[in-house]
């Protein structure tokens, strides 16, 4: 996959996560939210095929929660792959995340 396509897919995932968090769940993590994500996943998989499972949607949501600034996302999408991003979004320590991002950039991982 080309770097340009990867960058656009990464941005798509962030936008999907942001919309689910802000518009559908209204930033609530209530019990009904779990059911909504499962239902939305089924709808997306029916319409667009595999790749929109519940786990993928939750990763998109986590991505949008961890990186809320769109300018940061624009920079990250060029510097890191979705695989890298999926790794760092679960790091709770922002310093560790920043270190990993920097290492990926410097070492061209």
Secondary structure, DSSP 8 states (H G I E B T S, - for coil): --HHHHHHHHHHHHHHHHHIIIIISTT---HHHHHHHHHHHHHHHHHH-TT--HHHHHHHHHHHHH---HHHHHHHHHHS-HHHHHHHTT---HHHHHHHHHHHHHHT-
